[in-house]
Amino acid sequence: MTQPMHQRLSDEFRRRVFTGEWPEGSKVPSEAELCAEFEVSRGPVRQALAQLRQEGILAGGQGRQPIVRRSTPSQPVEVFLSFTEWVEQRGKTPGQKTFEIARRPAGTLVAAQLGIDPEDHVVALLRLRLIDGVPTMIERTHFVVDVGSRLFDFDTDSGSTFRYLRDQGVDLYSARHTIDAVAADATDVDLLKVDPGTPLLRERRVTSTATGRAIEYAEDRYLPDQTNFVVENIISQRPSIARIRPSTDTSTEESIA
């Protein structure tokens, strides 16, 4: 399916910001100049610029020429993309280094997320993810066995497991994201080269098939100066996100590193 023009333009504008083609603090070309460059009307250009303002990438508006505000990549939570695809869309080079891929019992926490028994096996993957060679995120992923076992035939240092599994016909249909902050643990300290207790941006994700079967539970921990997340609401529609009070009961918490 072809993307709407305003979305294609916003992707291109983001790419220019994140590659430095539009440097931080510089003025964005005028609407008239952008319309002429892309041979489009003002509507899609204005929508694309408004999207980047909402994401905090551009500042200005209401008659003022937009200015590039920052270059920290923003990841929209409503878009279900792999880390690799997200980074590539922004004109940067993704990277990864695998530290573990193993089949083992799920344990209480992972089993609860996947709707399986704690004794059931999962395929666990631990990787360091990079942007342009810079450590950015630690990925802890757990797949049900019939899905994750396919990764033993894949070089997990070579690229996107999401893309590989999708190409293998795995039904990666929807995901539920929970975003919060967490202090760096021993694994984070070792791989991200940060101090113990450093605040990290955590995204927990349960991925399901079209029939509602949970097939992946992941916990990704980002350096906050390397990314942020954007949530877009429409006031006339019910939001697809909720504010959740963290539970004070830590009895079910366990290490998944």
Phi and psi in degrees as GROMACS dihedral restraints (atoms count N, CA, C in turn):
[ dihedral_restraints ]
;  ai    aj    ak    al  type     phi  dphi    fc
    3     4     5     6     1   -73.2    20    10
    4     5     6     7     1   133.7    20    10
    6     7     8     9     1   -69.2    20    10
    7     8     9    10     1   148.2    20    10
    9    10    11    12     1   -59.0    20    10
   10    11    12    13     1   152.0    20    10
   12    13    14    15     1   -58.3    20    10
   13    14    15    16     1   -42.0    20    10
   15    16    17    18     1   -63.0    20    10
   16    17    18    19     1   -32.8    20    10
   18    19    20    21     1   -71.3    20    10
   19    20    21    22     1   -40.3    20    10
   21    22    23    24     1   -62.9    20    10
   22    23    24    25     1   -39.5    20    10
   24    25    26    27     1   -67.0    20    10
   25    26    27    28     1   -42.8    20    10
   27    28    29    30     1   -63.4    20    10
   28    29    30    31     1   -38.0    20    10
   30    31    32    33     1   -62.3    20    10
   31    32    33    34     1   -42.2    20    10
   33    34    35    36     1   -67.9    20    10
   34    35    36    37     1   -39.6    20    10
   36    37    38    39     1   -65.3    20    10
   37    38    39    40     1   -40.9    20    10
   39    40    41    42     1   -59.9    20    10
   40    41    42    43     1   -44.4    20    10
   42    43    44    45     1   -57.8    20    10
   43    44    45    46     1   -41.7    20    10
   45    46    47    48     1   -65.1    20    10
   46    47    48    49     1   -36.6    20    10
   48    49    50    51     1   -68.7    20    10
   49    50    51    52     1   -49.2    20    10
   51    52    53    54     1   -73.8    20    10
   52    53    54    55     1   -21.0    20    10
   54    55    56    57     1   -91.1    20    10
   55    56    57    58     1    -5.6    20    10
   57    58    59    60     1    86.2    20    10
   58    59    60    61     1     2.4    20    10
   60    61    62    63     1   -61.8    20    10
   61    62    63    64     1   -36.1    20    10
   63    64    65    66     1  -109.6    20    10
   64    65    66    67     1    94.9    20    10
   66    67    68    69     1   -67.0    20    10
   67    68    69    70     1   155.4    20    10
   69    70    71    72     1   -58.7    20    10
   70    71    72    73     1   131.5    20    10
   72    73    74    75     1    91.2    20    10
   73    74    75    76     1    -8.5    20    10
   75    76    77    78     1   -85.0    20    10
   76    77    78    79     1   158.7    20    10
   78    79    80    81     1   -84.3    20    10
   79    80    81    82     1   137.3    20    10
   81    82    83    84     1   -76.6    20    10
   82    83    84    85     1   145.1    20    10
   84    85    86    87     1   -52.4    20    10
   85    86    87    88     1   152.1    20    10
   87    88    89    90     1   -66.0    20    10
   88    89    90    91     1   161.9    20    10
   90    91    92    93     1   -57.0    20    10
   91    92    93    94     1   -40.8    20    10
   93    94    95    96     1   -63.1    20    10
   94    95    96    97     1   -41.5    20    10
   96    97    98    99     1   -66.1    20    10
   97    98    99   100     1   -40.4    20    10
   99   100   101   102     1   -68.3    20    10
  100   101   102   103     1   -38.6    20    10
  102   103   104   105     1   -61.9    20    10
  103   104   105   106     1   -42.2    20    10
  105   106   107   108     1   -67.6    20    10
  106   107   108   109     1   -41.4    20    10
  108   109   110   111     1   -62.9    20    10
  109   110   111   112     1   -44.2    20    10
  111   112   113   114     1   -98.3    20    10
  112   113   114   115     1    -1.2    20    10
  114   115   116   117     1    56.3    20    10
  115   116   117   118     1    51.1    20    10
  117   118   119   120     1  -132.3    20    10
  118   119   120   121     1   168.1    20    10
  120   121   122   123     1   -78.7    20    10
  121   122   123   124     1   174.0    20    10
  123   124   125   126     1   -69.7    20    10
  124   125   126   127     1   -27.9    20    10
  126   127   128   129     1   -54.2    20    10
  127   128   129   130     1   -58.0    20    10
  129   130   131   132     1   -61.5    20    10
  130   131   132   133     1   -35.9    20    10
  132   133   134   135     1   -64.3    20    10
  133   134   135   136     1   -44.7    20    10
  135   136   137   138     1   -64.4    20    10
  136   137   138   139     1   -40.5    20    10
  138   139   140   141     1   -62.1    20    10
  139   140   141   142     1   -43.5    20    10
  141   142   143   144     1   -64.8    20    10
  142   143   144   145     1   -43.5    20    10
  144   145   146   147     1   -66.0    20    10
  145   146   147   148     1   -38.5    20    10
  147   148   149   150     1   -63.1    20    10
  148   149   150   151     1   -37.4    20    10
  150   151   152   153     1   -62.0    20    10
  151   152   153   154     1   -43.1    20    10
  153   154   155   156     1   -70.0    20    10
  154   155   156   157     1   -29.8    20    10
  156   157   158   159     1   -66.1    20    10
  157   158   159   160     1   -43.3    20    10
  159   160   161   162     1   -62.0    20    10
  160   161   162   163     1   -31.9    20    10
  162   163   164   165     1   -82.2    20    10
  163   164   165   166     1    -5.4    20    10
  165   166   167   168     1    81.8    20    10
  166   167   168   169     1    10.3    20    10
  168   169   170   171     1   -82.0    20    10
  169   170   171   172     1   -33.8    20    10
  171   172   173   174     1  -117.0    20    10
  172   173   174   175     1   151.0    20    10
  174   175   176   177     1  -120.8    20    10
  175   176   177   178     1   161.6    20    10
  177   178   179   180     1   100.8    20    10
  178   179   180   181     1   174.4    20    10
  180   181   182   183     1   144.9    20    10
  181   182   183   184     1  -177.1    20    10
  183   184   185   186     1    52.5    20    10
  184   185   186   187     1    52.8    20    10
  186   187   188   189     1    92.9    20    10
  187   188   189   190     1   -12.7    20    10
  189   190   191   192     1   -95.0    20    10
  190   191   192   193     1   141.5    20    10
  192   193   194   195     1   -67.9    20    10
  193   194   195   196     1   130.6    20    10
  195   196   197   198     1   -60.7    20    10
  196   197   198   199     1   147.5    20    10
  198   199   200   201     1  -123.8    20    10
  199   200   201   202     1   139.7    20    10
  201   202   203   204     1   -67.7    20    10
  202   203   204   205     1   123.4    20    10
  204   205   206   207     1   -94.2    20    10
  205   206   207   208     1   -43.0    20    10
  207   208   209   210     1  -158.7    20    10
  208   209   210   211     1   165.7    20    10
  210   211   212   213     1  -117.6    20    10
  211   212   213   214     1    10.7    20    10
  213   214   215   216     1   -70.0    20    10
  214   215   216   217     1   121.1    20    10
  216   217   218   219     1   -61.4    20    10
  217   218   219   220     1   133.3    20    10
  219   220   221   222     1  -103.9    20    10
  220   221   222   223     1   135.6    20    10
  222   223   224   225     1  -111.8    20    10
  223   224   225   226     1   110.8    20    10
  225   226   227   228     1   -67.5    20    10
  226   227   228   229     1   128.3    20    10
  228   229   230   231     1   -76.9    20    10
  229   230   231   232     1   -16.0    20    10
  231   232   233   234     1   -80.3    20    10
  232   233   234   235     1    -9.1    20    10
  234   235   236   237     1  -101.2    20    10
  235   236   237   238     1   124.0    20    10
  237   238   239   240     1   -92.3    20    10
  238   239   240   241     1    91.3    20    10
  240   241   242   243     1  -125.0    20    10
  241   242   243   244     1   153.7    20    10
  243   244   245   246     1   -74.8    20    10
  244   245   246   247     1   159.5    20    10
  246   247   248   249     1   -55.0    20    10
  247   248   249   250     1   -44.3    20    10
  249   250   251   252     1   -59.4    20    10
  250   251   252   253     1   -48.1    20    10
  252   253   254   255     1   -66.5    20    10
  253   254   255   256     1   -38.2    20    10
  255   256   257   258     1   -61.2    20    10
  256   257   258   259     1   -47.1    20    10
  258   259   260   261     1   -66.1    20    10
  259   260   261   262     1   -42.9    20    10
  261   262   263   264     1   -62.8    20    10
  262   263   264   265     1   -37.5    20    10
  264   265   266   267     1   -61.1    20    10
  265   266   267   268     1   -24.9    20    10
  267   268   269   270     1   -96.5    20    10
  268   269   270   271     1    13.3    20    10
  270   271   272   273     1    74.7    20    10
  271   272   273   274     1    17.9    20    10
  273   274   275   276     1  -111.6    20    10
  274   275   276   277     1   173.8    20    10
  276   277   278   279     1  -106.8    20    10
  277   278   279   280     1   117.2    20    10
  279   280   281   282     1   -80.6    20    10
  280   281   282   283     1   154.7    20    10
  282   283   284   285     1  -147.8    20    10
  283   284   285   286     1   165.1    20    10
  285   286   287   288     1  -158.5    20    10
  286   287   288   289     1   148.7    20    10
  288   289   290   291     1  -135.7    20    10
  289   290   291   292     1   123.1    20    10
  291   292   293   294     1   -87.7    20    10
  292   293   294   295     1   131.5    20    10
  294   295   296   297     1  -110.1    20    10
  295   296   297   298     1   -19.8    20    10
  297   298   299   300     1  -159.8    20    10
  298   299   300   301     1   137.6    20    10
  300   301   302   303     1  -143.0    20    10
  301   302   303   304     1   119.3    20    10
  303   304   305   306     1  -154.1    20    10
  304   305   306   307     1   154.5    20    10
  306   307   308   309     1  -101.1    20    10
  307   308   309   310     1   127.0    20    10
  309   310   311   312     1  -157.9    20    10
  310   311   312   313     1   167.6    20    10
  312   313   314   315     1   -59.8    20    10
  313   314   315   316     1   145.7    20    10
  315   316   317   318     1   -65.6    20    10
  316   317   318   319     1   -40.8    20    10
  318   319   320   321     1    80.8    20    10
  319   320   321   322     1   170.2    20    10
  321   322   323   324     1   -63.2    20    10
  322   323   324   325     1   -49.9    20    10
  324   325   326   327     1   -64.5    20    10
  325   326   327   328     1   -52.7    20    10
  327   328   329   330     1   -64.8    20    10
  328   329   330   331     1   -40.8    20    10
  330   331   332   333     1   -59.9    20    10
  331   332   333   334     1   -41.2    20    10
  333   334   335   336     1   -62.5    20    10
  334   335   336   337     1   -37.6    20    10
  336   337   338   339     1   -72.5    20    10
  337   338   339   340     1   -33.3    20    10
  339   340   341   342     1   -95.6    20    10
  340   341   342   343     1    -7.4    20    10
  342   343   344   345     1    71.0    20    10
  343   344   345   346     1    35.6    20    10
  345   346   347   348     1  -124.3    20    10
  346   347   348   349     1   176.9    20    10
  348   349   350   351     1   -81.5    20    10
  349   350   351   352     1   148.2    20    10
  351   352   353   354     1   -58.2    20    10
  352   353   354   355     1   -27.7    20    10
  354   355   356   357     1   -80.8    20    10
  355   356   357   358     1   -16.1    20    10
  357   358   359   360     1   -65.4    20    10
  358   359   360   361     1   145.0    20    10
  360   361   362   363     1   -83.7    20    10
  361   362   363   364     1   150.2    20    10
  363   364   365   366     1  -131.7    20    10
  364   365   366   367     1   165.9    20    10
  366   367   368   369     1  -102.4    20    10
  367   368   369   370     1   117.7    20    10
  369   370   371   372     1  -102.1    20    10
  370   371   372   373     1   136.3    20    10
  372   373   374   375     1  -128.9    20    10
  373   374   375   376     1   129.7    20    10
  375   376   377   378     1  -122.2    20    10
  376   377   378   379     1   118.9    20    10
  378   379   380   381     1  -136.5    20    10
  379   380   381   382     1   149.5    20    10
  381   382   383   384     1   -95.0    20    10
  382   383   384   385     1   128.2    20    10
  384   385   386   387     1  -107.2    20    10
  385   386   387   388     1   144.0    20    10
  387   388   389   390     1  -130.1    20    10
  388   389   390   391     1   152.5    20    10
  390   391   392   393     1  -121.1    20    10
  391   392   393   394     1   118.6    20    10
  393   394   395   396     1    51.6    20    10
  394   395   396   397     1    39.5    20    10
  396   397   398   399     1    81.8    20    10
  397   398   399   400     1    -1.6    20    10
  399   400   401   402     1   -96.3    20    10
  400   401   402   403     1   124.0    20    10
  402   403   404   405     1   -55.6    20    10
  403   404   405   406     1   130.3    20    10
  405   406   407   408     1  -128.5    20    10
  406   407   408   409     1   -37.5    20    10
  408   409   410   411     1  -154.9    20    10
  409   410   411   412     1   146.8    20    10
  411   412   413   414     1  -107.4    20    10
  412   413   414   415     1   129.1    20    10
  414   415   416   417     1  -109.6    20    10
  415   416   417   418     1   118.7    20    10
  417   418   419   420     1  -115.8    20    10
  418   419   420   421     1   110.4    20    10
  420   421   422   423     1  -123.6    20    10
  421   422   423   424     1   142.5    20    10
  423   424   425   426     1  -131.8    20    10
  424   425   426   427     1   122.8    20    10
  426   427   428   429     1  -112.5    20    10
  427   428   429   430     1   146.8    20    10
  429   430   431   432     1   -61.0    20    10
  430   431   432   433     1   152.1    20    10
  432   433   434   435     1   -60.3    20    10
  433   434   435   436     1   -42.3    20    10
  435   436   437   438     1   -66.3    20    10
  436   437   438   439     1   -20.6    20    10
  438   439   440   441     1   -92.0    20    10
  439   440   441   442     1   -52.4    20    10
  441   442   443   444     1   -65.4    20    10
  442   443   444   445     1   -28.6    20    10
  444   445   446   447     1   -62.1    20    10
  445   446   447   448     1   -21.8    20    10
  447   448   449   450     1   -65.5    20    10
  448   449   450   451     1   -24.2    20    10
  450   451   452   453     1   -72.5    20    10
  451   452   453   454     1   -15.4    20    10
  453   454   455   456     1   -70.2    20    10
  454   455   456   457     1   -14.5    20    10
  456   457   458   459     1  -101.2    20    10
  457   458   459   460     1    12.1    20    10
  459   460   461   462     1  -125.6    20    10
  460   461   462   463     1   138.6    20    10
  462   463   464   465     1   -79.1    20    10
  463   464   465   466     1   100.7    20    10
  465   466   467   468     1   -71.1    20    10
  466   467   468   469     1    -6.7    20    10
  468   469   470   471     1   -87.1    20    10
  469   470   471   472     1    -6.0    20    10
  471   472   473   474     1   -91.4    20    10
  472   473   474   475     1   -17.4    20    10
  474   475   476   477     1   164.9    20    10
  475   476   477   478     1  -149.9    20    10
  477   478   479   480     1   -79.7    20    10
  478   479   480   481     1   121.6    20    10
  480   481   482   483     1   -70.3    20    10
  481   482   483   484     1   -33.6    20    10
  483   484   485   486     1   -57.8    20    10
  484   485   486   487     1   -49.6    20    10
  486   487   488   489     1   -64.2    20    10
  487   488   489   490     1   -41.6    20    10
  489   490   491   492     1   -63.1    20    10
  490   491   492   493     1   -47.8    20    10
  492   493   494   495     1   -65.3    20    10
  493   494   495   496     1   -38.4    20    10
  495   496   497   498     1   -62.2    20    10
  496   497   498   499     1   -42.4    20    10
  498   499   500   501     1   -66.3    20    10
  499   500   501   502     1   -25.0    20    10
  501   502   503   504     1   -81.3    20    10
  502   503   504   505     1    -0.5    20    10
  504   505   506   507     1    91.4    20    10
  505   506   507   508     1    10.6    20    10
  507   508   509   510     1   -71.5    20    10
  508   509   510   511     1   135.1    20    10
  510   511   512   513     1   -84.2    20    10
  511   512   513   514     1    86.4    20    10
  513   514   515   516     1   -93.9    20    10
  514   515   516   517     1    87.2    20    10
  516   517   518   519     1   -94.4    20    10
  517   518   519   520     1   -46.0    20    10
  519   520   521   522     1  -147.7    20    10
  520   521   522   523     1   163.9    20    10
  522   523   524   525     1  -145.3    20    10
  523   524   525   526     1   144.8    20    10
  525   526   527   528     1  -109.6    20    10
  526   527   528   529     1   122.6    20    10
  528   529   530   531     1  -108.4    20    10
  529   530   531   532     1   136.9    20    10
  531   532   533   534     1  -124.1    20    10
  532   533   534   535     1   124.8    20    10
  534   535   536   537     1  -119.4    20    10
  535   536   537   538     1   129.6    20    10
  537   538   539   540     1  -154.6    20    10
  538   539   540   541     1  -170.3    20    10
  540   541   542   543     1  -113.6    20    10
  541   542   543   544     1   150.6    20    10
  543   544   545   546     1  -148.9    20    10
  544   545   546   547     1   152.0    20    10
  546   547   548   549     1   -82.6    20    10
  547   548   549   550     1   141.7    20    10
  549   550   551   552     1   -60.8    20    10
  550   551   552   553     1   130.5    20    10
  552   553   554   555     1   -96.0    20    10
  553   554   555   556     1  -171.7    20    10
  555   556   557   558     1   -61.7    20    10
  556   557   558   559     1   -39.1    20    10
  558   559   560   561     1   -66.3    20    10
  559   560   561   562     1   -43.0    20    10
  561   562   563   564     1   -60.6    20    10
  562   563   564   565     1   -44.3    20    10
  564   565   566   567     1   -59.0    20    10
  565   566   567   568     1   -43.7    20    10
  567   568   569   570     1   -68.5    20    10
  568   569   570   571     1   -44.5    20    10
  570   571   572   573     1   -87.9    20    10
  571   572   573   574     1   -35.9    20    10
  573   574   575   576     1   -91.7    20    10
  574   575   576   577     1    -8.4    20    10
  576   577   578   579     1    58.8    20    10
  577   578   579   580     1    51.1    20    10
  579   580   581   582     1  -119.8    20    10
  580   581   582   583     1   169.7    20    10
  582   583   584   585     1   -77.7    20    10
  583   584   585   586     1   151.1    20    10
  585   586   587   588     1   -55.7    20    10
  586   587   588   589     1   136.7    20    10
  588   589   590   591     1    83.5    20    10
  589   590   591   592     1    -0.4    20    10
  591   592   593   594     1   -56.8    20    10
  592   593   594   595     1   131.9    20    10
  594   595   596   597     1   -66.7    20    10
  595   596   597   598     1   132.0    20    10
  597   598   599   600     1  -123.4    20    10
  598   599   600   601     1   151.9    20    10
  600   601   602   603     1   -89.7    20    10
  601   602   603   604     1   118.8    20    10
  603   604   605   606     1  -107.6    20    10
  604   605   606   607     1   130.9    20    10
  606   607   608   609     1  -117.3    20    10
  607   608   609   610     1   117.9    20    10
  609   610   611   612     1  -102.8    20    10
  610   611   612   613     1   137.2    20    10
  612   613   614   615     1  -138.0    20    10
  613   614   615   616     1   134.1    20    10
  615   616   617   618     1  -115.9    20    10
  616   617   618   619     1   118.5    20    10
  618   619   620   621     1  -102.0    20    10
  619   620   621   622     1   135.8    20    10
  621   622   623   624     1  -128.2    20    10
  622   623   624   625     1   160.7    20    10
  624   625   626   627     1   -82.7    20    10
  625   626   627   628     1   176.3    20    10
  627   628   629   630     1   -63.9    20    10
  628   629   630   631     1   -22.9    20    10
  630   631   632   633     1   -88.4    20    10
  631   632   633   634     1    -0.6    20    10
  633   634   635   636     1    92.6    20    10
  634   635   636   637     1     6.0    20    10
  636   637   638   639     1   -78.5    20    10
  637   638   639   640     1   125.7    20    10
  639   640   641   642     1   -75.4    20    10
  640   641   642   643     1   125.5    20    10
  642   643   644   645     1  -122.5    20    10
  643   644   645   646     1   -11.2    20    10
  645   646   647   648     1  -145.1    20    10
  646   647   648   649     1   137.2    20    10
  648   649   650   651     1  -124.3    20    10
  649   650   651   652     1   126.1    20    10
  651   652   653   654     1  -130.5    20    10
  652   653   654   655     1   149.1    20    10
  654   655   656   657     1  -130.6    20    10
  655   656   657   658     1   112.4    20    10
  657   658   659   660     1  -107.6    20    10
  658   659   660   661     1   132.9    20    10
  660   661   662   663     1  -119.0    20    10
  661   662   663   664     1   114.3    20    10
  663   664   665   666     1  -101.8    20    10
  664   665   666   667     1   144.7    20    10
  666   667   668   669     1   -68.4    20    10
  667   668   669   670     1   124.8    20    10
  669   670   671   672     1   -65.2    20    10
  670   671   672   673     1   -21.7    20    10
  672   673   674   675     1   -84.8    20    10
  673   674   675   676     1    -0.2    20    10
  675   676   677   678     1  -103.1    20    10
  676   677   678   679     1   -18.0    20    10
  678   679   680   681     1  -160.2    20    10
  679   680   681   682     1   166.1    20    10
  681   682   683   684     1  -148.2    20    10
  682   683   684   685     1   170.9    20    10
  684   685   686   687     1  -118.0    20    10
  685   686   687   688     1   145.0    20    10
  687   688   689   690     1  -119.4    20    10
  688   689   690   691     1   132.5    20    10
  690   691   692   693     1  -118.3    20    10
  691   692   693   694     1   126.3    20    10
  693   694   695   696     1  -112.8    20    10
  694   695   696   697     1   127.2    20    10
  696   697   698   699     1  -114.1    20    10
  697   698   699   700     1   153.3    20    10
  699   700   701   702     1  -118.0    20    10
  700   701   702   703     1   122.2    20    10
  702   703   704   705     1   -62.9    20    10
  703   704   705   706     1   -25.3    20    10
  705   706   707   708     1   -84.7    20    10
  706   707   708   709     1    -3.5    20    10
  708   709   710   711     1  -120.0    20    10
  709   710   711   712     1   153.8    20    10
  711   712   713   714     1   -68.7    20    10
  712   713   714   715     1   134.9    20    10
  714   715   716   717     1   -71.2    20    10
  715   716   717   718     1   151.7    20    10
  717   718   719   720     1   -94.8    20    10
  718   719   720   721     1     7.8    20    10
  720   721   722   723     1  -122.8    20    10
  721   722   723   724     1   162.5    20    10
  723   724   725   726     1  -141.4    20    10
  724   725   726   727     1   149.8    20    10
  726   727   728   729     1   -87.2    20    10
  727   728   729   730     1   126.0    20    10
  729   730   731   732     1  -120.3    20    10
  730   731   732   733     1   127.6    20    10
  732   733   734   735     1   -75.2    20    10
  733   734   735   736     1   122.8    20    10
  735   736   737   738     1   -59.2    20    10
  736   737   738   739     1   140.0    20    10
  738   739   740   741     1   -72.9    20    10
  739   740   741   742     1   142.3    20    10
  741   742   743   744     1   -90.4    20    10
  742   743   744   745     1    -2.2    20    10
  744   745   746   747     1   -88.1    20    10
  745   746   747   748     1   110.1    20    10
  747   748   749   750     1  -101.6    20    10
  748   749   750   751     1    14.9    20    10
  750   751   752   753     1   -67.2    20    10
  751   752   753   754     1   -24.8    20    10
  753   754   755   756     1   -95.9    20    10
  754   755   756   757     1     0.0    20    10
  756   757   758   759     1   -76.2    20    10
  757   758   759   760     1   141.7    20    10
  759   760   761   762     1  -153.5    20    10
  760   761   762   763     1   160.7    20    10
  762   763   764   765     1   -70.2    20    10
  763   764   765   766     1   137.0    20    10
  765   766   767   768     1  -121.0    20    10
  766   767   768   769     1    17.3    20    10
